[in-house]
Amino acid sequence: MDLKEKTAAILKQYEVGSRFSYLPVLPKASVLIPLFVRDGEVHTLMTLRSQELRTNAGEVCFPGGKRDPRDRDDVDTALREAEEEIGLPPDQVDVVCTLFPIMNKSGLLVTPVVGFIEASFFPRPNPAEVSAVFTVPLEFFTREVDHSSYSATGIAGLLHSFQFPDPDSGSHYQIWGLTAILAILVSVLALRKKPEFETGFDSDDPVSFFQHNLNKRISKL
C-alpha cells in the first residue's frame, strides 16, 4: 500500500456520514482540503483570498464557500467552489471523506471535504477570488516552529496561527483561525501524530470534542 492509499484508508475512518443529520437547518458552507503526495510526503493546497473580496480579504483559506441551492450536498459545494476558485475539475478529485462540521465566527456551519488530487495539478486561480495558490506539507502543522496560539473570548479551545515561508515563491503566509484548526485536524488524523504544541482539543478524540462544542453553540441560537 503506497502513501496515498495508506493516508486515504486512515482518513476514511473519520467519515461522518449521517452522524450530524440531527442538526437544525443552518446556513452552510464547505471547504475542500486537497491532498497530494510529493517527495514521500503528504501536502495540502491552500489559497490566498483576493484583496477585493468583501469578507476575509487577503486571508489564507482552503478552496470553498457557501452552499448554493443547486448543490446536492456538502461535497458538491466543495467541488464546485474549488473549480470556480482554482480551476480544479471535480472529476480530478478523489474524494476520501467528509469530516465533522465546525461553526465559524459568522455562524456558518463549515464542512471539510478531504480529497486527493494529482501532484501535477496546475491551478488556474480566478483573480476575482484568489490572489495566490501554494502548497504546504501536512507535517508543518504539527511542528512548534512558526506556530503560535492564544485564548480568545468566545472561542472554544485555542486560536492558532502559523507563519509559512513558501520555498517556491519566497512569500510568507499567515495561516490562522478556522483554516489553521482544519489544517491541524487533518494533519493529526492523516499522519496519526500529536502536534508538538497544545492544540486546545483532544487530539486522540477530536470528533467528540468538536461535536460537544457545536452542540453547545447551537443550544444558544
C-alpha positions in Angstrom: 0.0 0.0 0.0 1.5 3.3 -1.1 1.4 6.5 1.0 -1.7 7.9 -0.8 -3.7 4.7 -0.2 -2.5 4.4 3.4 -3.5 8.0 4.2 -6.8 7.7 2.4 -7.6 4.5 4.4 -6.8 6.3 7.7 -9.0 9.3 6.8 -11.9 7.2 5.7 -12.3 6.1 9.3 -13.4 9.6 10.2 -16.2 9.9 7.5 -19.2 11.4 9.4 -21.9 10.1 7.1 -25.3 11.0 8.6 -23.9 11.4 12.1 -24.8 15.1 12.2 -28.2 14.8 10.5 -29.9 15.8 13.8 -28.6 19.3 13.4 -31.2 22.1 12.8 -31.3 23.8 9.4 -28.4 26.3 9.5 -26.5 28.4 6.8 -23.9 26.0 5.3 -20.5 26.2 3.7 -18.0 23.6 2.6 -14.2 23.7 2.0 -12.2 21.2 0.0 -8.9 20.1 1.7 -6.9 18.9 -1.3 -4.1 16.5 -0.5 -1.4 15.1 -2.7 1.9 13.2 -2.3 5.2 14.8 -3.3 8.7 13.6 -2.4 7.3 11.0 0.0 5.2 13.5 2.0 1.6 14.4 2.1 0.9 18.0 1.2 -2.1 20.2 1.0 -3.0 23.0 -1.3 -4.2 26.4 0.1 -5.2 29.7 -1.4 -4.8 33.4 -0.5 -8.1 35.3 -0.9 -8.2 38.3 -3.1 -7.9 41.7 -1.5 -11.0 42.7 -3.5 -13.4 40.4 -1.6 -15.8 41.9 0.9 -15.1 39.3 3.6 -11.9 37.9 4.9 -9.9 39.7 2.1 -6.2 38.7 1.9 -6.6 35.7 4.3 -5.4 32.2 3.7 -8.0 29.5 3.3 -8.9 26.3 1.6 -11.0 26.4 -1.6 -14.7 26.6 -0.6 -17.7 28.8 0.1 -21.4 28.9 0.9 -23.9 26.3 -0.1 -25.7 27.1 -3.4 -29.3 26.0 -3.9 -28.2 23.8 -6.9 -25.7 21.9 -4.8 -26.8 18.4 -3.9 -24.7 18.1 -0.7 -21.5 19.3 1.1 -19.2 17.5 -1.3 -20.9 19.2 -4.3 -20.4 22.6 -2.7 -16.7 22.0 -2.0 -16.0 20.7 -5.6 -18.0 23.5 -7.3 -16.2 26.1 -5.3 -12.7 24.6 -6.0 -13.4 24.6 -9.7 -14.6 28.2 -9.6 -11.7 29.4 -7.5 -8.7 27.5 -8.8 -9.8 25.7 -11.9 -9.8 22.2 -10.3 -12.2 19.9 -12.3 -14.4 17.9 -9.9 -13.5 14.6 -11.8 -9.9 15.2 -10.8 -10.6 15.0 -7.1 -10.7 11.6 -5.4 -13.0 12.4 -2.5 -11.9 10.5 0.6 -14.2 11.6 3.3 -16.4 14.4 4.8 -15.3 15.4 8.3 -17.3 16.8 11.1 -18.7 20.3 10.6 -17.4 23.3 12.6 -19.3 26.6 13.1 -17.3 29.6 12.2 -17.4 33.1 13.8 -20.2 34.2 11.4 -22.5 31.3 12.3 -21.9 29.3 9.1 -21.7 25.5 9.5 -18.5 24.7 7.7 -18.0 21.1 6.5 -14.5 20.0 5.5 -14.3 17.6 2.5 -11.0 15.8 2.1 -9.8 14.6 -1.3 -6.7 13.6 -3.1 -5.6 15.3 -6.3 -2.6 14.7 -8.6 0.7 16.3 -7.6 0.9 17.6 -11.2 -2.3 19.7 -10.9 -1.6 23.2 -12.1 -4.0 25.7 -10.5 -5.7 28.5 -12.6 -6.8 30.9 -9.9 -9.8 33.1 -10.5 -8.3 36.6 -9.8 -11.6 37.9 -8.6 -11.5 35.4 -5.7 -7.9 34.1 -5.3 -4.6 36.0 -5.5 -2.2 33.1 -4.8 -2.2 29.3 -4.6 0.5 27.5 -2.6 1.2 24.1 -1.0 2.2 23.1 2.5 3.4 19.7 3.9 1.0 18.4 6.4 3.9 17.8 8.7 4.3 21.6 9.0 1.0 21.8 11.0 2.4 19.5 13.7 5.5 21.5 14.5 6.1 24.2 17.1 8.4 26.1 14.8 6.5 29.0 13.1 3.4 28.3 15.3 1.7 30.4 18.0 -1.6 30.2 19.8 -3.6 32.1 22.4 -7.0 32.0 24.1 -9.7 34.3 22.8 -13.0 35.3 24.3 -15.9 33.3 22.9 -13.6 30.7 21.2 -13.6 27.1 22.4 -10.1 25.8 22.6 -7.2 27.9 21.3 -6.8 30.3 18.3 -3.8 29.1 16.3 -1.6 30.9 13.8 1.3 29.7 11.6 3.8 31.7 9.6 4.6 29.7 6.5 7.7 30.6 4.4 6.8 29.3 1.0 10.1 28.0 -0.6 8.5 28.1 -4.1 7.5 31.7 -4.2 9.6 33.2 -1.4 6.3 34.6 0.1 5.3 34.3 3.7 1.8 33.4 4.5 -0.1 33.7 7.8 -2.4 30.7 8.3 -4.7 31.2 11.2 -8.2 30.9 12.7 -10.6 28.2 11.4 -8.2 27.4 8.5 -5.4 26.7 10.9 -7.7 24.4 13.0 -8.8 22.5 10.0 -5.2 22.1 8.8 -4.1 20.8 12.3 -7.1 18.4 12.4 -6.4 16.8 9.0 -2.7 16.6 9.9 -3.4 14.9 13.2 -5.8 12.4 11.7 -3.9 11.7 8.5 -0.4 11.4 10.0 -1.5 9.9 13.3 0.8 12.3 15.0 0.3 14.5 18.0 1.5 18.1 17.4 4.4 19.5 19.4 2.2 22.2 20.8 -1.0 22.3 22.8 -4.0 22.2 20.4 -6.8 23.1 22.8 -8.7 19.9 21.8 -8.3 16.2 22.4 -6.2 15.1 19.5 -7.0 11.4 20.4 -10.7 12.0 20.0 -11.3 15.3 18.2 -14.7 14.3 16.9 -16.3 14.1 20.4 -14.6 17.4 21.4 -15.9 19.4 18.4 -19.3 17.7 18.5 -19.7 18.8 22.1 -18.7 22.4 21.3 -21.0 22.5 18.2 -24.0 21.3 20.3 -23.2 24.0 22.9 -23.2 26.7 20.3 -26.3 25.5 18.7 -28.1 25.4 22.0 -27.5 29.2 22.3 -29.1 30.1 19.0 
